[in-house]
């Protein structure tokens, strides 16, 4: 961990301020989240950036900000404040663009968080300084940066396929790749010096993006630990099946209201109706 610079501190303060506003004002939160239909249909492109300054909880926010604090000094103290900001925002937008590619047929998909940008800073640090070690909260050991990068890429690939934990692994992966590429534009000599580390991280990442573009059904895998796997012919088929299932649930709840009134709904049904009406 190195000393934080002015640009890194500014990003942390901005994330805390905007996230707090989102915690206390649902309308503000909804207006700036990453949401596929709002971006692709309404062309509200600012969401590609603004969503990166919102978080779903204090835990989500603090985890991202601690990670940013731990790594930002490596970049800012050697490359400077402007390159740090370029890497940060390029990673943020790059991560969201990959999410947009993965979820282009999921109009109601939404996400928030600085994870794409933070991953960009982390992986920019790893490729520029492969000798660095990555520590873990409260644990008395660390692992080499290049090994952390390889493990992370593998976990992200599994996460995209399994939808494990509803985490935006695609944005993390996109941010990491863009962060590395942008850092190398500022420090091209690192390509020759650290090419093994770069290849170990980049090859599986680029291969995954290729699969997303050419074989989208590669992504259609459920988490076998939590629900039964269903076979779908395509992403469109899966999306339409899920949409039909949601509509059936809504119709069932509305029929119950029509027959017995609003008070007949269980708490779970009320929460589901509230969720679907957003």
C-alpha positions in Angstrom: 0.0 0.0 0.0 1.4 3.4 -1.0 0.4 7.0 -0.1 -2.8 8.2 -1.7 -2.6 11.1 -4.0 -5.0 14.0 -4.7 -6.7 12.3 -7.7 -7.3 9.1 -5.8 -8.6 11.0 -2.8 -10.9 13.0 -5.1 -12.4 9.7 -6.5 -13.0 8.3 -3.0 -14.7 11.5 -1.8 -16.9 11.6 -5.0 -17.9 7.9 -4.6 -18.8 8.4 -1.0 -20.8 11.6 -1.7 -22.8 10.3 -4.7 -23.4 6.9 -3.0 -24.7 8.6 0.1 -27.0 10.7 -2.1 -28.2 7.4 -3.7 -28.7 5.7 -0.3 -31.0 8.5 0.8 -32.8 9.4 -2.5 -34.2 6.5 -4.5 -35.1 8.8 -7.4 -31.5 10.0 -7.7 -30.3 6.4 -7.5 -32.7 5.3 -10.3 -31.8 8.2 -12.5 -28.1 7.3 -12.7 -27.8 3.5 -12.5 -26.5 1.3 -15.4 -29.7 0.1 -17.1 -29.6 -1.6 -20.5 -32.8 -0.2 -22.0 -32.1 3.3 -20.7 -28.7 3.3 -22.4 -29.5 1.4 -25.7 -33.1 2.7 -26.3 -33.1 6.1 -24.6 -29.4 6.7 -25.4 -28.8 7.9 -21.8 -25.1 7.3 -22.2 -24.1 9.2 -19.0 -25.2 6.1 -17.1 -22.0 4.4 -18.3 -20.1 6.8 -16.0 -22.6 7.8 -13.3 -23.4 4.2 -12.3 -19.8 3.9 -11.3 -20.3 6.4 -8.5 -23.3 4.6 -6.9 -23.3 1.6 -4.6 -26.0 -0.7 -3.2 -24.8 -0.6 0.4 -22.2 0.8 2.7 -20.4 -2.6 2.7 -20.3 -2.5 -1.1 -19.0 1.1 -1.1 -16.4 0.6 1.7 -15.0 -2.6 0.1 -14.4 -0.8 -3.2 -13.0 2.3 -1.6 -10.6 0.4 0.6 -9.4 -1.5 -2.5 -8.9 1.8 -4.4 -7.1 3.3 -1.5 -4.8 0.3 -1.3 -3.7 0.4 -5.0 -4.2 3.9 -6.4 -0.8 5.2 -5.0 1.1 2.7 -7.2 -0.2 4.4 -10.3 -0.6 8.0 -9.1 2.8 8.3 -7.5 4.7 7.0 -10.6 2.6 7.9 -13.7 1.0 11.1 -12.2 -2.6 12.3 -11.5 -3.8 12.7 -15.1 -2.8 9.2 -16.2 -4.4 7.8 -13.0 -7.7 9.5 -13.9 -7.5 8.4 -17.5 -7.0 4.7 -16.4 -9.8 5.0 -13.8 -12.4 6.4 -16.2 -11.3 4.2 -19.1 -11.7 1.1 -16.9 -15.1 2.3 -15.6 -16.5 2.8 -19.1 -14.8 -0.3 -20.5 -16.3 -2.5 -17.8 -19.7 -1.1 -18.4 -19.4 -1.5 -22.2 -18.6 -5.2 -21.7 -21.6 -5.5 -19.4 -23.7 -3.9 -22.2 -22.4 -6.4 -24.7 -23.2 -9.4 -22.3 -26.6 -8.1 -21.3 -27.7 -6.4 -24.5 -30.8 -8.6 -24.7 -31.7 -8.2 -21.0 -33.4 -4.8 -21.1 -34.2 -4.7 -17.4 -30.6 -5.6 -16.3 -29.2 -2.9 -14.0 -26.0 -2.5 -12.0 -24.0 0.0 -10.0 -20.6 0.2 -8.4 -17.0 1.4 -8.9 -15.7 -2.2 -9.2 -14.8 -1.9 -12.9 -12.7 1.2 -12.3 -11.1 -0.2 -9.2 -10.3 -3.4 -11.0 -8.7 -1.4 -13.7 -6.4 0.3 -11.2 -5.6 -3.0 -9.5 -4.6 -4.7 -12.7 -2.8 -1.7 -14.1 -0.7 -1.9 -10.9 -0.1 -5.7 -11.4 1.1 -5.4 -15.0 3.3 -2.4 -14.3 4.7 -3.7 -11.0 4.5 -7.6 -11.2 6.8 -8.0 -8.2 4.1 -6.4 -6.0 2.1 -8.6 -3.5 -1.6 -8.5 -2.9 -2.6 -8.9 0.7 -6.0 -9.9 2.2 -8.0 -8.3 4.9 -6.8 -9.4 8.4 -4.8 -12.3 7.0 -1.0 -12.7 7.7 -0.1 -13.6 4.1 -0.2 -12.3 0.6 0.2 -13.6 -3.0 2.2 -12.4 -6.0 0.4 -9.9 -8.1 0.6 -12.0 -11.2 -1.0 -15.0 -9.4 -3.8 -12.9 -8.0 -4.5 -11.7 -11.6 -4.7 -15.2 -12.9 -6.9 -16.4 -10.1 -9.2 -13.4 -10.5 -9.6 -13.9 -14.2 -10.6 -17.5 -13.6 -13.1 -16.6 -10.9 -14.6 -13.9 -13.2 -15.1 -16.3 -16.0 -16.8 -18.8 -13.7 -18.9 -15.9 -12.2 -20.1 -14.8 -15.6 -21.2 -18.4 -16.5 -22.8 -19.2 -13.2 -24.2 -15.8 -12.3 -22.8 -16.6 -8.8 -23.8 -14.1 -6.1 -25.4 -11.7 -8.6 -22.0 -9.9 -8.9 -21.2 -8.0 -12.1 -18.1 -10.1 -12.9 -18.3 -9.0 -16.5 -17.8 -5.3 -15.6 -14.9 -6.4 -13.3 -13.3 -8.3 -16.1 -13.8 -5.6 -18.7 -12.4 -2.9 -16.3 -9.4 -5.1 -15.5 -8.5 -5.6 -19.2 -9.0 -1.9 -20.2 -7.0 -0.8 -17.1 -4.1 -2.9 -18.1 -4.2 -1.8 -21.8 -4.4 1.9 -20.8 -1.6 1.6 -18.3 0.6 0.1 -21.0 -0.1 3.0 -23.3 1.4 5.3 -20.7 4.3 2.8 -19.9 5.0 0.8 -23.1 8.4 -0.4 -21.8 6.5 -2.6 -19.3 5.3 -4.8 -22.2 8.8 -6.1 -22.8 9.8 -6.2 -19.1 6.6 -7.9 -17.9 5.2 -9.7 -20.9 4.8 -13.1 -19.1 2.5 -11.5 -16.5 0.6 -9.6 -19.2 0.1 -12.8 -21.3 -1.0 -14.9 -18.3 -3.8 -12.4 -17.5 -4.7 -11.2 -21.0 -5.0 -14.5 -22.9 -7.9 -16.0 -21.0 -9.6 -12.6 -20.7 -9.5 -12.0 -24.5 -10.5 -15.6 -25.1 -13.6 -15.0 -23.0 -14.6 -11.8 -24.8 -14.2 -13.7 -28.1 -16.6 -16.4 -26.9 -19.1 -13.7 -25.8 -19.1 -12.3 -29.3 -19.0 -15.5 -31.3 -20.7 -18.0 -29.1 -23.1 -16.3 -26.7 -24.7 -19.5 -25.5 -21.4 -20.1 -23.7 -22.7 -17.8 -21.0 -25.9 -19.7 -20.5 -25.0 -21.7 -17.4 -26.8 -21.5 -14.0 -25.2 -21.9 -10.7 -25.7 -25.6 -9.9 -25.3 -25.0 -6.2 -28.4 -22.9 -6.0 -30.9 -23.8 -8.8 -31.6 -26.4 -11.5 -30.0 -25.8 -14.8 -32.4 -25.2 -17.7 -31.3 -25.6 -21.3 -31.9 -22.7 -23.7 -31.3 -22.3 -27.4 -29.9 -18.8 -27.1 -29.7 -15.7 -24.9 -32.9 -14.4 -26.5 -34.6 -17.7 -25.6 -33.5 -17.5 -22.0 -34.5 -13.8 -21.7 -38.0 -14.4 -23.2 -38.5 -17.5 -21.0 -37.6 -15.5 -17.9 -39.8 -12.6 -19.0 -42.8 -15.0 -19.5 -42.2 -16.5 -16.0 -42.2 -13.0 -14.4 -45.4 -12.1 -16.3 -47.1 -15.2 -15.0 -46.1 -14.3 -11.4 -47.5 -10.8 -11.9 -50.8 -12.1 -13.4 -51.2 -14.5 -10.5 -50.7 -11.7 -7.9 -53.1 -9.4 -9.7 -55.7 -12.1 -9.9 -55.4 -12.6 -6.2 -55.8 -8.8 -5.6 -58.9 -8.7 -7.9 -60.5 -11.6 -6.0 -59.6 -11.0 -2.4 -58.1 -7.5 -2.2 -54.7 -6.1 -1.5 -54.7 -7.2 2.2 -54.8 -10.9 1.0 -51.2 -10.7 -0.3 -48.3 -12.1 1.7 -45.3 -10.0 2.5 -43.3 -11.8 -0.1 -46.0 -11.2 -2.7 -46.1 -7.5 -1.9 -42.3 -7.3 -2.2 -42.4 -9.1 -5.5 -45.2 -6.8 -6.8 -43.2 -3.7 -5.7 -40.0 -5.1 -7.4 -41.8 -5.8 -10.7 -43.6 -2.5 -10.8 -40.3 -0.5 -10.9 
